[in-house]
Amino acid sequence: MSATNNLTYNDFATPSYASNVATAVRQLVAALFAVKPQTAVAAEPVVSQRNKEETIWWLNRLANDCERHSPSLSAELRFFASRG
């Protein structure tokens, strides 16, 4: 008993404009229906006030530590801390 494969594959050397458009439309439709919208609760993570304060404290402490050898990095760290 031999297993035969009835699937065929057409490889066109020069695809036509219509086949390019059809491929683009298929990919667009697949992309539109593949993505599911996120819920509002899952989109925004919950961060406690204490965690924010610890992060701000840690960034400011790190900025103070690197003030002498890298003032620009220190300024960026303080900026990040100020954004909360």
Gaussian input, Z-matrix of N, CA and C with variables (Angstrom, degrees):
# hf/3-21g

backbone

0 1
 N
 C     1     B1
 C     2     B2     1     A1
 N     3     B3     2     A2     1     D1
 C     4     B4     3     A3     2     D2
 C     5     B5     4     A4     3     D3
 N     6     B6     5     A5     4     D4
 C     7     B7     6     A6     5     D5
 C     8     B8     7     A7     6     D6
 N     9     B9     8     A8     7     D7
 C    10    B10     9     A9     8     D8
 C    11    B11    10    A10     9     D9
 N    12    B12    11    A11    10    D10
 C    13    B13    12    A12    11    D11
 C    14    B14    13    A13    12    D12
 N    15    B15    14    A14    13    D13
 C    16    B16    15    A15    14    D14
 C    17    B17    16    A16    15    D15
 N    18    B18    17    A17    16    D16
 C    19    B19    18    A18    17    D17
 C    20    B20    19    A19    18    D18
 N    21    B21    20    A20    19    D19
 C    22    B22    21    A21    20    D20
 C    23    B23    22    A22    21    D21
 N    24    B24    23    A23    22    D22
 C    25    B25    24    A24    23    D23
 C    26    B26    25    A25    24    D24
 N    27    B27    26    A26    25    D25
 C    28    B28    27    A27    26    D26
 C    29    B29    28    A28    27    D27
 N    30    B30    29    A29    28    D28
 C    31    B31    30    A30    29    D29
 C    32    B32    31    A31    30    D30
 N    33    B33    32    A32    31    D31
 C    34    B34    33    A33    32    D32
 C    35    B35    34    A34    33    D33
 N    36    B36    35    A35    34    D34
 C    37    B37    36    A36    35    D35
 C    38    B38    37    A37    36    D36
 N    39    B39    38    A38    37    D37
 C    40    B40    39    A39    38    D38
 C    41    B41    40    A40    39    D39
 N    42    B42    41    A41    40    D40
 C    43    B43    42    A42    41    D41
 C    44    B44    43    A43    42    D42
 N    45    B45    44    A44    43    D43
 C    46    B46    45    A45    44    D44
 C    47    B47    46    A46    45    D45
 N    48    B48    47    A47    46    D46
 C    49    B49    48    A48    47    D47
 C    50    B50    49    A49    48    D48
 N    51    B51    50    A50    49    D49
 C    52    B52    51    A51    50    D50
 C    53    B53    52    A52    51    D51
 N    54    B54    53    A53    52    D52
 C    55    B55    54    A54    53    D53
 C    56    B56    55    A55    54    D54
 N    57    B57    56    A56    55    D55
 C    58    B58    57    A57    56    D56
 C    59    B59    58    A58    57    D57
 N    60    B60    59    A59    58    D58
 C    61    B61    60    A60    59    D59
 C    62    B62    61    A61    60    D60
 N    63    B63    62    A62    61    D61
 C    64    B64    63    A63    62    D62
 C    65    B65    64    A64    63    D63
 N    66    B66    65    A65    64    D64
 C    67    B67    66    A66    65    D65
 C    68    B68    67    A67    66    D66
 N    69    B69    68    A68    67    D67
 C    70    B70    69    A69    68    D68
 C    71    B71    70    A70    69    D69
 N    72    B72    71    A71    70    D70
 C    73    B73    72    A72    71    D71
 C    74    B74    73    A73    72    D72
 N    75    B75    74    A74    73    D73
 C    76    B76    75    A75    74    D74
 C    77    B77    76    A76    75    D75
 N    78    B78    77    A77    76    D76
 C    79    B79    78    A78    77    D77
 C    80    B80    79    A79    78    D78
 N    81    B81    80    A80    79    D79
 C    82    B82    81    A81    80    D80
 C    83    B83    82    A82    81    D81
 N    84    B84    83    A83    82    D82
 C    85    B85    84    A84    83    D83
 C    86    B86    85    A85    84    D84
 N    87    B87    86    A86    85    D85
 C    88    B88    87    A87    86    D86
 C    89    B89    88    A88    87    D87
 N    90    B90    89    A89    88    D88
 C    91    B91    90    A90    89    D89
 C    92    B92    91    A91    90    D90
 N    93    B93    92    A92    91    D91
 C    94    B94    93    A93    92    D92
 C    95    B95    94    A94    93    D93
 N    96    B96    95    A95    94    D94
 C    97    B97    96    A96    95    D95
 C    98    B98    97    A97    96    D96
 N    99    B99    98    A98    97    D97
 C   100   B100    99    A99    98    D98
 C   101   B101   100   A100    99    D99
 N   102   B102   101   A101   100   D100
 C   103   B103   102   A102   101   D101
 C   104   B104   103   A103   102   D102
 N   105   B105   104   A104   103   D103
 C   106   B106   105   A105   104   D104
 C   107   B107   106   A106   105   D105
 N   108   B108   107   A107   106   D106
 C   109   B109   108   A108   107   D107
 C   110   B110   109   A109   108   D108
 N   111   B111   110   A110   109   D109
 C   112   B112   111   A111   110   D110
 C   113   B113   112   A112   111   D111
 N   114   B114   113   A113   112   D112
 C   115   B115   114   A114   113   D113
 C   116   B116   115   A115   114   D114
 N   117   B117   116   A116   115   D115
 C   118   B118   117   A117   116   D116
 C   119   B119   118   A118   117   D117
 N   120   B120   119   A119   118   D118
 C   121   B121   120   A120   119   D119
 C   122   B122   121   A121   120   D120
 N   123   B123   122   A122   121   D121
 C   124   B124   123   A123   122   D122
 C   125   B125   124   A124   123   D123
 N   126   B126   125   A125   124   D124
 C   127   B127   126   A126   125   D125
 C   128   B128   127   A127   126   D126
 N   129   B129   128   A128   127   D127
 C   130   B130   129   A129   128   D128
 C   131   B131   130   A130   129   D129
 N   132   B132   131   A131   130   D130
 C   133   B133   132   A132   131   D131
 C   134   B134   133   A133   132   D132
 N   135   B135   134   A134   133   D133
 C   136   B136   135   A135   134   D134
 C   137   B137   136   A136   135   D135
 N   138   B138   137   A137   136   D136
 C   139   B139   138   A138   137   D137
 C   140   B140   139   A139   138   D138
 N   141   B141   140   A140   139   D139
 C   142   B142   141   A141   140   D140
 C   143   B143   142   A142   141   D141
 N   144   B144   143   A143   142   D142
 C   145   B145   144   A144   143   D143
 C   146   B146   145   A145   144   D144
 N   147   B147   146   A146   145   D145
 C   148   B148   147   A147   146   D146
 C   149   B149   148   A148   147   D147
 N   150   B150   149   A149   148   D148
 C   151   B151   150   A150   149   D149
 C   152   B152   151   A151   150   D150
 N   153   B153   152   A152   151   D151
 C   154   B154   153   A153   152   D152
 C   155   B155   154   A154   153   D153
 N   156   B156   155   A155   154   D154
 C   157   B157   156   A156   155   D155
 C   158   B158   157   A157   156   D156
 N   159   B159   158   A158   157   D157
 C   160   B160   159   A159   158   D158
 C   161   B161   160   A160   159   D159
 N   162   B162   161   A161   160   D160
 C   163   B163   162   A162   161   D161
 C   164   B164   163   A163   162   D162
 N   165   B165   164   A164   163   D163
 C   166   B166   165   A165   164   D164
 C   167   B167   166   A166   165   D165
 N   168   B168   167   A167   166   D166
 C   169   B169   168   A168   167   D167
 C   170   B170   169   A169   168   D168
 N   171   B171   170   A170   169   D169
 C   172   B172   171   A171   170   D170
 C   173   B173   172   A172   171   D171
 N   174   B174   173   A173   172   D172
 C   175   B175   174   A174   173   D173
 C   176   B176   175   A175   174   D174
 N   177   B177   176   A176   175   D175
 C   178   B178   177   A177   176   D176
 C   179   B179   178   A178   177   D177
 N   180   B180   179   A179   178   D178
 C   181   B181   180   A180   179   D179
 C   182   B182   181   A181   180   D180
 N   183   B183   182   A182   181   D181
 C   184   B184   183   A183   182   D182
 C   185   B185   184   A184   183   D183
 N   186   B186   185   A185   184   D184
 C   187   B187   186   A186   185   D185
 C   188   B188   187   A187   186   D186
 N   189   B189   188   A188   187   D187
 C   190   B190   189   A189   188   D188
 C   191   B191   190   A190   189   D189
 N   192   B192   191   A191   190   D190
 C   193   B193   192   A192   191   D191
 C   194   B194   193   A193   192   D192
 N   195   B195   194   A194   193   D193
 C   196   B196   195   A195   194   D194
 C   197   B197   196   A196   195   D195
 N   198   B198   197   A197   196   D196
 C   199   B199   198   A198   197   D197
 C   200   B200   199   A199   198   D198
 N   201   B201   200   A200   199   D199
 C   202   B202   201   A201   200   D200
 C   203   B203   202   A202   201   D201
 N   204   B204   203   A203   202   D202
 C   205   B205   204   A204   203   D203
 C   206   B206   205   A205   204   D204
 N   207   B207   206   A206   205   D205
 C   208   B208   207   A207   206   D206
 C   209   B209   208   A208   207   D207
 N   210   B210   209   A209   208   D208
 C   211   B211   210   A210   209   D209
 C   212   B212   211   A211   210   D210
 N   213   B213   212   A212   211   D211
 C   214   B214   213   A213   212   D212
 C   215   B215   214   A214   213   D213
 N   216   B216   215   A215   214   D214
 C   217   B217   216   A216   215   D215
 C   218   B218   217   A217   216   D216
 N   219   B219   218   A218   217   D217
 C   220   B220   219   A219   218   D218
 C   221   B221   220   A220   219   D219
 N   222   B222   221   A221   220   D220
 C   223   B223   222   A222   221   D221
 C   224   B224   223   A223   222   D222
 N   225   B225   224   A224   223   D223
 C   226   B226   225   A225   224   D224
 C   227   B227   226   A226   225   D225
 N   228   B228   227   A227   226   D226
 C   229   B229   228   A228   227   D227
 C   230   B230   229   A229   228   D228
 N   231   B231   230   A230   229   D229
 C   232   B232   231   A231   230   D230
 C   233   B233   232   A232   231   D231
 N   234   B234   233   A233   232   D232
 C   235   B235   234   A234   233   D233
 C   236   B236   235   A235   234   D234
 N   237   B237   236   A236   235   D235
 C   238   B238   237   A237   236   D236
 C   239   B239   238   A238   237   D237
 N   240   B240   239   A239   238   D238
 C   241   B241   240   A240   239   D239
 C   242   B242   241   A241   240   D240
 N   243   B243   242   A242   241   D241
 C   244   B244   243   A243   242   D242
 C   245   B245   244   A244   243   D243
 N   246   B246   245   A245   244   D244
 C   247   B247   246   A246   245   D245
 C   248   B248   247   A247   246   D246
 N   249   B249   248   A248   247   D247
 C   250   B250   249   A249   248   D248
 C   251   B251   250   A250   249   D249

   B1=1.4388
   B2=1.5200
   B3=1.2823
   B4=1.4539
   B5=1.5261
   B6=1.3000
   B7=1.4636
   B8=1.5196
   B9=1.2869
   B10=1.4557
   B11=1.5133
   B12=1.2998
   B13=1.4571
   B14=1.5203
   B15=1.3029
   B16=1.4556
   B17=1.5194
   B18=1.3319
   B19=1.4598
   B20=1.5152
   B21=1.3101
   B22=1.4607
   B23=1.5158
   B24=1.2868
   B25=1.4612
   B26=1.5121
   B27=1.3231
   B28=1.4557
   B29=1.5114
   B30=1.2877
   B31=1.4564
   B32=1.5220
   B33=1.3275
   B34=1.4468
   B35=1.5201
   B36=1.3088
   B37=1.4594
   B38=1.5278
   B39=1.3224
   B40=1.4627
   B41=1.5245
   B42=1.3287
   B43=1.4692
   B44=1.5278
   B45=1.3103
   B46=1.4550
   B47=1.5223
   B48=1.3104
   B49=1.4633
   B50=1.5214
   B51=1.3319
   B52=1.4636
   B53=1.5279
   B54=1.3197
   B55=1.4666
   B56=1.5249
   B57=1.3338
   B58=1.4665
   B59=1.5297
   B60=1.3188
   B61=1.4590
   B62=1.5226
   B63=1.3178
   B64=1.4655
   B65=1.5272
   B66=1.3145
   B67=1.4658
   B68=1.5179
   B69=1.3213
   B70=1.4633
   B71=1.5286
   B72=1.3304
   B73=1.4634
   B74=1.5261
   B75=1.3447
   B76=1.4586
   B77=1.5232
   B78=1.3282
   B79=1.4612
   B80=1.5252
   B81=1.3194
   B82=1.4666
   B83=1.5306
   B84=1.3175
   B85=1.4599
   B86=1.5258
   B87=1.3314
   B88=1.4643
   B89=1.5257
   B90=1.3360
   B91=1.4594
   B92=1.5292
   B93=1.3216
   B94=1.4657
   B95=1.5265
   B96=1.3136
   B97=1.4593
   B98=1.5165
   B99=1.3131
   B100=1.4596
   B101=1.5224
   B102=1.3154
   B103=1.4667
   B104=1.5202
   B105=1.3266
   B106=1.4531
   B107=1.5246
   B108=1.3216
   B109=1.4629
   B110=1.5230
   B111=1.3249
   B112=1.4602
   B113=1.5132
   B114=1.3049
   B115=1.4574
   B116=1.5225
   B117=1.3006
   B118=1.4619
   B119=1.5191
   B120=1.3124
   B121=1.4599
   B122=1.5232
   B123=1.3180
   B124=1.4583
   B125=1.5229
   B126=1.3195
   B127=1.4578
   B128=1.5244
   B129=1.3196
   B130=1.4568
   B131=1.5309
   B132=1.3362
   B133=1.4641
   B134=1.5281
   B135=1.3094
   B136=1.4570
   B137=1.5250
   B138=1.3431
   B139=1.4610
   B140=1.5214
   B141=1.3103
   B142=1.4508
   B143=1.5311
   B144=1.3171
   B145=1.4612
   B146=1.5205
   B147=1.3237
   B148=1.4633
   B149=1.5312
   B150=1.3154
   B151=1.4621
   B152=1.5311
   B153=1.3276
   B154=1.4657
   B155=1.5275
   B156=1.3276
   B157=1.4675
   B158=1.5205
   B159=1.3326
   B160=1.4608
   B161=1.5243
   B162=1.3236
   B163=1.4566
   B164=1.5223
   B165=1.3250
   B166=1.4681
   B167=1.5231
   B168=1.3298
   B169=1.4611
   B170=1.5191
   B171=1.3288
   B172=1.4674
   B173=1.5323
   B174=1.3312
   B175=1.4726
   B176=1.5251
   B177=1.3241
   B178=1.4656
   B179=1.5246
   B180=1.3012
   B181=1.4636
   B182=1.5240
   B183=1.3200
   B184=1.4563
   B185=1.5303
   B186=1.3260
   B187=1.4611
   B188=1.5213
   B189=1.3246
   B190=1.4623
   B191=1.5272
   B192=1.3319
   B193=1.4680
   B194=1.5307
   B195=1.3061
   B196=1.4671
   B197=1.5292
   B198=1.3240
   B199=1.4631
   B200=1.5295
   B201=1.3403
   B202=1.4719
   B203=1.5244
   B204=1.3134
   B205=1.4711
   B206=1.5210
   B207=1.3201
   B208=1.4624
   B209=1.5245
   B210=1.3366
   B211=1.4668
   B212=1.5325
   B213=1.3272
   B214=1.4700
   B215=1.5310
   B216=1.3310
   B217=1.4609
   B218=1.5283
   B219=1.3136
   B220=1.4539
   B221=1.5334
   B222=1.3229
   B223=1.4651
   B224=1.5265
   B225=1.3327
   B226=1.4591
   B227=1.5161
   B228=1.3213
   B229=1.4587
   B230=1.5172
   B231=1.3347
   B232=1.4683
   B233=1.5238
   B234=1.3365
   B235=1.4687
   B236=1.5327
   B237=1.3413
   B238=1.4595
   B239=1.5219
   B240=1.3208
   B241=1.4598
   B242=1.5336
   B243=1.3179
   B244=1.4577
   B245=1.5269
   B246=1.3234
   B247=1.4697
   B248=1.5187
   B249=1.3189
   B250=1.4558
   B251=1.4663
   A1=108.32
   A2=117.19
   A3=119.62
   A4=109.52
   A5=114.30
   A6=119.89
   A7=108.06
   A8=116.61
   A9=120.36
   A10=109.60
   A11=114.37
   A12=120.87
   A13=108.07
   A14=117.12
   A15=121.59
   A16=112.77
   A17=118.20
   A18=120.70
   A19=109.55
   A20=116.10
   A21=120.41
   A22=109.06
   A23=115.64
   A24=121.99
   A25=107.67
   A26=116.65
   A27=121.43
   A28=109.42
   A29=116.93
   A30=121.94
   A31=108.20
   A32=115.38
   A33=120.07
   A34=109.20
   A35=116.88
   A36=121.29
   A37=110.69
   A38=116.95
   A39=120.48
   A40=108.46
   A41=117.67
   A42=119.43
   A43=110.73
   A44=115.24
   A45=119.76
   A46=110.61
   A47=115.45
   A48=121.60
   A49=110.73
   A50=116.32
   A51=120.65
   A52=111.20
   A53=117.42
   A54=118.54
   A55=110.85
   A56=117.82
   A57=120.60
   A58=111.08
   A59=117.33
   A60=121.81
   A61=109.88
   A62=117.21
   A63=120.40
   A64=110.82
   A65=117.51
   A66=121.10
   A67=110.41
   A68=117.30
   A69=121.20
   A70=110.86
   A71=117.62
   A72=121.44
   A73=110.11
   A74=117.58
   A75=120.70
   A76=110.93
   A77=117.04
   A78=120.34
   A79=111.25
   A80=117.12
   A81=121.10
   A82=110.70
   A83=116.98
   A84=120.61
   A85=110.11
   A86=117.02
   A87=120.25
   A88=110.76
   A89=117.16
   A90=120.84
   A91=111.64
   A92=116.91
   A93=120.20
   A94=112.07
   A95=116.44
   A96=119.39
   A97=113.51
   A98=118.37
   A99=121.02
   A100=112.46
   A101=118.32
   A102=122.21
   A103=109.35
   A104=115.31
   A105=120.48
   A106=108.80
   A107=119.10
   A108=120.26
   A109=111.18
   A110=115.23
   A111=120.42
   A112=109.97
   A113=114.88
   A114=118.94
   A115=109.22
   A116=117.01
   A117=121.25
   A118=111.66
   A119=117.45
   A120=120.96
   A121=110.28
   A122=117.73
   A123=121.23
   A124=112.03
   A125=117.96
   A126=120.98
   A127=112.43
   A128=117.75
   A129=121.15
   A130=110.28
   A131=116.55
   A132=118.12
   A133=111.36
   A134=115.55
   A135=121.50
   A136=108.89
   A137=116.41
   A138=122.04
   A139=107.47
   A140=116.20
   A141=119.79
   A142=110.52
   A143=115.33
   A144=121.22
   A145=110.65
   A146=116.91
   A147=120.75
   A148=110.82
   A149=116.24
   A150=120.24
   A151=110.39
   A152=117.11
   A153=120.43
   A154=110.89
   A155=115.69
   A156=119.68
   A157=111.34
   A158=117.00
   A159=120.11
   A160=111.38
   A161=116.41
   A162=120.49
   A163=110.99
   A164=116.69
   A165=120.81
   A166=109.98
   A167=116.83
   A168=120.95
   A169=111.02
   A170=116.62
   A171=121.91
   A172=111.08
   A173=117.60
   A174=120.62
   A175=111.10
   A176=117.21
   A177=119.59
   A178=111.30
   A179=117.61
   A180=120.98
   A181=110.85
   A182=116.83
   A183=121.52
   A184=110.79
   A185=116.88
   A186=120.92
   A187=110.89
   A188=117.69
   A189=120.66
   A190=111.51
   A191=116.52
   A192=120.27
   A193=112.49
   A194=118.17
   A195=119.82
   A196=112.94
   A197=117.78
   A198=121.75
   A199=112.24
   A200=118.30
   A201=121.62
   A202=112.40
   A203=117.80
   A204=119.15
   A205=113.78
   A206=118.85
   A207=120.44
   A208=110.75
   A209=116.83
   A210=118.85
   A211=113.86
   A212=117.23
   A213=118.14
   A214=110.88
   A215=117.22
   A216=120.37
   A217=110.28
   A218=115.79
   A219=120.55
   A220=110.56
   A221=116.68
   A222=120.36
   A223=111.12
   A224=117.33
   A225=120.09
   A226=111.22
   A227=117.64
   A228=120.11
   A229=111.72
   A230=116.65
   A231=119.79
   A232=111.75
   A233=114.99
   A234=119.10
   A235=110.55
   A236=116.22
   A237=119.62
   A238=111.66
   A239=115.97
   A240=120.21
   A241=111.12
   A242=117.41
   A243=120.54
   A244=112.14
   A245=117.02
   A246=119.89
   A247=111.76
   A248=116.81
   A249=120.89
   A250=111.35
   D1=123.95
   D2=-179.06
   D3=-108.82
   D4=142.86
   D5=179.26
   D6=-93.98
   D7=122.58
   D8=179.37
   D9=-110.74
   D10=148.18
   D11=-179.26
   D12=-109.17
   D13=120.14
   D14=-178.18
   D15=-92.84
   D16=1.82
   D17=179.95
   D18=-78.16
   D19=137.83
   D20=177.84
   D21=-119.75
   D22=152.22
   D23=179.24
   D24=-127.59
   D25=122.01
   D26=178.67
   D27=-100.69
   D28=120.94
   D29=178.83
   D30=-112.40
   D31=101.86
   D32=179.96
   D33=-88.35
   D34=130.09
   D35=-177.43
   D36=-68.40
   D37=-39.76
   D38=179.63
   D39=-123.03
   D40=96.90
   D41=-179.64
   D42=-67.72
   D43=146.43
   D44=-178.41
   D45=-84.99
   D46=169.48
   D47=178.69
   D48=-61.03
   D49=-41.92
   D50=-178.33
   D51=-63.95
   D52=-39.67
   D53=179.47
   D54=-69.52
   D55=-34.61
   D56=175.71
   D57=-64.12
   D58=-42.24
   D59=178.88
   D60=-66.26
   D61=-42.53
   D62=179.31
   D63=-62.71
   D64=-41.08
   D65=178.30
   D66=-64.23
   D67=-42.79
   D68=179.73
   D69=-63.47
   D70=-41.24
   D71=179.51
   D72=-65.84
   D73=-42.45
   D74=178.13
   D75=-60.91
   D76=-42.45
   D77=-179.79
   D78=-67.94
   D79=-37.40
   D80=178.33
   D81=-64.89
   D82=-45.68
   D83=179.83
   D84=-64.22
   D85=-40.90
   D86=178.79
   D87=-63.39
   D88=-39.92
   D89=179.76
   D90=-68.75
   D91=-37.37
   D92=-179.27
   D93=-66.65
   D94=-39.46
   D95=-175.99
   D96=-92.53
   D97=-6.63
   D98=-179.33
   D99=-84.13
   D100=-26.59
   D101=-175.26
   D102=-93.82
   D103=129.04
   D104=176.81
   D105=-101.61
   D106=135.82
   D107=179.59
   D108=-67.65
   D109=144.45
   D110=179.04
   D111=-83.55
   D112=151.89
   D113=175.91
   D114=-78.32
   D115=160.84
   D116=-177.95
   D117=-66.04
   D118=-31.48
   D119=-178.75
   D120=-70.86
   D121=-40.61
   D122=-177.94
   D123=-75.94
   D124=-22.43
   D125=-176.56
   D126=-72.56
   D127=-30.62
   D128=-176.15
   D129=-117.62
   D130=111.32
   D131=-178.55
   D132=-71.36
   D133=149.70
   D134=-179.95
   D135=-89.82
   D136=122.14
   D137=179.41
   D138=-122.60
   D139=128.97
   D140=-178.19
   D141=-74.48
   D142=157.02
   D143=179.03
   D144=-62.87
   D145=-37.90
   D146=179.93
   D147=-64.81
   D148=-39.81
   D149=178.71
   D150=-63.95
   D151=-40.19
   D152=177.81
   D153=-63.10
   D154=-44.32
   D155=-178.88
   D156=-64.85
   D157=-39.01
   D158=177.86
   D159=-65.03
   D160=-38.99
   D161=178.99
   D162=-66.25
   D163=-42.53
   D164=178.27
   D165=-63.36
   D166=-43.57
   D167=178.19
   D168=-61.46
   D169=-44.12
   D170=-179.19
   D171=-63.37
   D172=-42.66
   D173=179.36
   D174=-65.81
   D175=-41.09
   D176=178.48
   D177=-66.50
   D178=-39.13
   D179=177.64
   D180=-64.63
   D181=-41.51
   D182=177.42
   D183=-65.00
   D184=-37.86
   D185=177.42
   D186=-64.33
   D187=-40.35
   D188=177.88
   D189=-65.67
   D190=-36.77
   D191=-179.42
   D192=-66.79
   D193=-34.69
   D194=-176.03
   D195=-102.90
   D196=14.36
   D197=-178.50
   D198=-61.39
   D199=-41.25
   D200=-174.71
   D201=-70.56
   D202=-43.00
   D203=-173.83
   D204=-96.04
   D205=-16.66
   D206=-179.58
   D207=-149.95
   D208=80.09
   D209=-176.79
   D210=-65.66
   D211=-31.33
   D212=179.92
   D213=-69.07
   D214=-39.38
   D215=175.84
   D216=-63.50
   D217=-40.25
   D218=178.57
   D219=-60.92
   D220=-42.49
   D221=178.63
   D222=-63.96
   D223=-40.28
   D224=178.66
   D225=-65.70
   D226=-40.92
   D227=178.52
   D228=-63.09
   D229=-39.99
   D230=176.64
   D231=-65.35
   D232=-35.84
   D233=177.24
   D234=-64.02
   D235=-44.86
   D236=177.40
   D237=-60.63
   D238=-40.46
   D239=179.03
   D240=-64.95
   D241=-35.52
   D242=-178.38
   D243=-71.47
   D244=-22.96
   D245=179.73
   D246=-73.89
   D247=-18.80
   D248=176.70
   D249=76.49

